[in-house]
Amino acid sequence: MSKPERKVVNRDDVEPVCWFGEEGRFLLRKEDTGGLYSFYQITTQPGSGPPLHVHETADEAFFVNKGSYEFEVGGVTEVINAGSIIYGPRGVPHRFLNVGDEPGQLLVIATPGGVENFFIGLSELVADGAPDWRKMQQLANEHQMRGFRPPPGAHGDLGGPPAAVRDGAGGPAAAARGSRG
């Protein structure tokens, strides 16, 4: 990567990318930071958020800018409110859910950069409705992520996870191994 240059970005000038009740605006992309990190804003609707997943090669820090979110990181679940930050290290299963009554907003730093390419691909997969789960798994694998199926009724009713994942048998590490496609 070449040396990054000064860049000023107005959030409203960034085209949103949408997936499963979430909207992302990638304010600084991998190309802008010499690959060091990506900085983006996610707006989620009440009751929305990703299922449990793992980034094998990326760390994430989530700053709750607006609303309240239930986060699960490494098997610990807690509600994080506006003004707080939570760190999700690489290799650790995590998820979040907007538990408020209004749209919530997160500011996220992911290092190294490039996670935006996953979300752009995901938005393309869900553009016409519920995507094929195998294609989602393939996209996640390409970006060194391991996802778990959401519960029935969530994210376009893709179907629930295997019972061991859904019921917590074997813990997050076993779930991560079981979800590899």
C-alpha positions as CSV (number, residue, x, y, z in Angstrom):
1,M,0.0,0.0,0.0
2,S,1.1,3.5,-0.7
3,K,1.5,6.1,2.0
4,P,-1.9,7.5,2.9
5,E,-2.6,11.2,2.4
6,R,-4.7,13.7,4.3
7,K,-8.4,13.1,3.6
8,V,-11.6,14.9,4.8
9,V,-14.8,12.9,4.5
10,N,-18.3,14.3,5.1
11,R,-20.5,11.4,6.3
12,D,-23.5,12.6,4.2
13,D,-21.3,12.4,1.0
14,V,-20.7,8.7,1.5
15,E,-23.1,6.4,-0.2
16,P,-24.7,4.0,2.3
17,V,-24.4,0.2,1.9
18,C,-27.3,-1.8,3.3
19,W,-27.7,-5.3,4.6
20,F,-30.2,-7.1,6.9
21,G,-31.6,-4.0,8.6
22,E,-28.2,-2.3,8.9
23,E,-26.7,0.6,6.9
24,G,-23.0,1.2,6.7
25,R,-21.1,4.2,5.6
26,F,-17.4,3.5,5.1
27,L,-15.8,6.8,5.9
28,L,-12.2,5.6,5.7
29,R,-11.5,2.5,3.6
30,K,-8.4,0.3,3.5
31,E,-7.1,2.3,0.5
32,D,-7.4,5.6,2.5
33,T,-5.3,4.3,5.5
34,G,-2.6,2.3,3.7
35,G,-4.4,-0.9,4.8
36,L,-4.0,-0.1,8.5
37,Y,-7.7,0.2,9.4
38,S,-11.2,0.9,8.2
39,F,-13.5,3.4,10.0
40,Y,-17.2,3.3,9.4
41,Q,-20.6,4.0,10.8
42,I,-23.3,1.4,11.2
43,T,-26.9,2.4,11.7
44,T,-29.2,-0.5,12.9
45,Q,-32.9,-0.7,13.3
46,P,-34.4,-1.9,16.6
47,G,-34.0,-5.6,17.0
48,S,-31.3,-5.8,14.3
49,G,-27.7,-6.9,14.4
50,P,-25.4,-9.6,13.1
51,P,-25.5,-13.2,14.4
52,L,-22.6,-14.6,16.3
53,H,-19.5,-14.5,14.1
54,V,-15.7,-14.4,14.3
55,H,-13.1,-12.3,12.4
56,E,-10.0,-14.5,12.2
57,T,-7.7,-11.7,11.2
58,A,-9.3,-8.4,12.3
59,D,-9.9,-6.6,15.6
60,E,-12.9,-4.3,16.0
61,A,-13.7,-1.5,18.4
62,F,-17.4,-0.4,18.6
63,F,-18.3,3.0,19.9
64,V,-22.0,3.3,20.7
65,N,-22.8,6.8,19.3
66,K,-26.6,6.5,19.6
67,G,-28.9,4.0,21.4
68,S,-28.3,0.9,23.4
69,Y,-26.8,-2.4,22.1
70,E,-26.6,-5.8,23.6
71,F,-23.1,-7.1,22.8
72,E,-21.8,-10.6,23.3
73,V,-18.0,-10.9,23.1
74,G,-16.2,-14.0,24.1
75,G,-19.3,-15.5,25.8
76,V,-20.0,-12.4,27.9
77,T,-23.2,-10.6,27.2
78,E,-23.9,-7.0,28.4
79,V,-25.8,-3.9,27.3
80,I,-23.6,-1.1,26.1
81,N,-25.1,2.4,26.0
82,A,-24.3,5.6,24.0
83,G,-20.9,7.0,25.0
84,S,-19.3,3.6,25.6
85,I,-16.9,1.6,23.6
86,I,-16.4,-2.2,23.5
87,Y,-13.4,-4.0,21.9
88,G,-13.8,-7.3,20.0
89,P,-10.4,-8.9,19.4
90,R,-9.7,-11.1,16.4
91,G,-10.5,-14.8,16.9
92,V,-13.2,-14.1,19.5
93,P,-16.9,-14.8,18.7
94,H,-19.1,-11.7,19.0
95,R,-22.4,-10.3,18.0
96,F,-24.5,-7.2,18.8
97,L,-28.2,-6.3,18.8
98,N,-29.9,-2.9,18.9
99,V,-32.1,-3.3,22.0
100,G,-33.5,0.2,21.8
101,D,-36.8,1.4,20.4
102,E,-35.2,3.7,17.7
103,P,-32.4,3.3,15.2
104,G,-29.0,3.0,16.9
105,Q,-25.6,4.0,15.6
106,L,-22.1,2.6,16.0
107,L,-18.8,4.0,15.0
108,V,-16.4,1.1,14.2
109,I,-12.7,0.8,13.7
110,A,-11.5,-2.5,12.2
111,T,-7.9,-3.3,11.9
112,P,-6.4,-4.2,9.5
113,G,-8.5,-2.4,6.9
114,G,-10.7,-4.1,4.3
115,V,-13.8,-5.3,6.1
116,E,-15.9,-2.9,3.9
117,N,-15.3,-5.3,1.0
118,F,-17.2,-8.0,2.9
119,F,-20.1,-5.7,3.6
120,I,-20.3,-4.5,0.0
121,G,-20.4,-8.1,-1.1
122,L,-23.1,-8.9,1.5
123,S,-25.2,-6.0,0.4
124,E,-25.1,-7.4,-3.2
125,L,-26.1,-10.9,-1.9
126,V,-29.2,-9.6,0.0
127,A,-30.3,-7.0,-2.6
128,D,-33.0,-9.2,-4.0
129,G,-34.2,-10.7,-0.7
130,A,-32.9,-13.6,1.4
131,P,-29.5,-14.8,0.1
132,D,-28.3,-18.3,-0.4
133,W,-26.6,-19.4,2.9
134,R,-23.8,-21.1,1.1
135,K,-23.0,-18.0,-0.9
136,M,-22.9,-16.0,2.4
137,Q,-20.5,-18.6,3.9
138,Q,-18.3,-18.4,0.9
139,L,-18.2,-14.6,1.1
140,A,-17.3,-14.8,4.8
141,N,-14.6,-17.4,4.1
142,E,-13.1,-15.1,1.5
143,H,-12.8,-12.4,4.1
144,Q,-11.4,-14.7,6.9
145,M,-14.7,-14.6,8.8
146,R,-16.7,-17.4,10.2
147,G,-20.4,-16.8,10.6
148,F,-23.1,-18.7,12.4
149,R,-26.6,-19.0,11.1
150,P,-29.1,-16.6,12.7
151,P,-32.1,-18.0,14.5
152,P,-35.3,-18.7,12.4
153,G,-37.1,-15.5,11.5
154,A,-34.0,-13.3,11.7
155,H,-32.2,-12.0,8.6
156,G,-34.6,-13.2,6.0
157,D,-35.3,-16.5,7.7
158,L,-32.2,-18.2,6.6
159,G,-32.8,-21.0,9.0
160,G,-31.5,-21.7,12.5
161,P,-28.1,-22.9,13.6
162,P,-27.3,-26.5,14.5
163,A,-28.7,-27.3,17.9
164,A,-25.2,-27.3,19.5
165,V,-24.6,-23.7,18.4
166,R,-28.1,-22.5,19.2
167,D,-28.1,-24.1,22.6
168,G,-24.6,-23.2,23.5
169,A,-23.3,-26.8,23.7
170,G,-19.6,-26.8,23.3
171,G,-19.2,-23.0,23.7
172,P,-18.2,-20.4,21.2
173,A,-15.0,-22.1,20.1
174,A,-16.8,-25.3,19.3
175,A,-19.4,-23.3,17.4
176,A,-16.7,-21.5,15.4
177,R,-15.2,-24.9,14.4
178,G,-18.6,-26.3,13.5
179,S,-19.6,-23.4,11.3
180,R,-16.6,-23.5,8.9
181,G,-17.7,-24.2,5.4
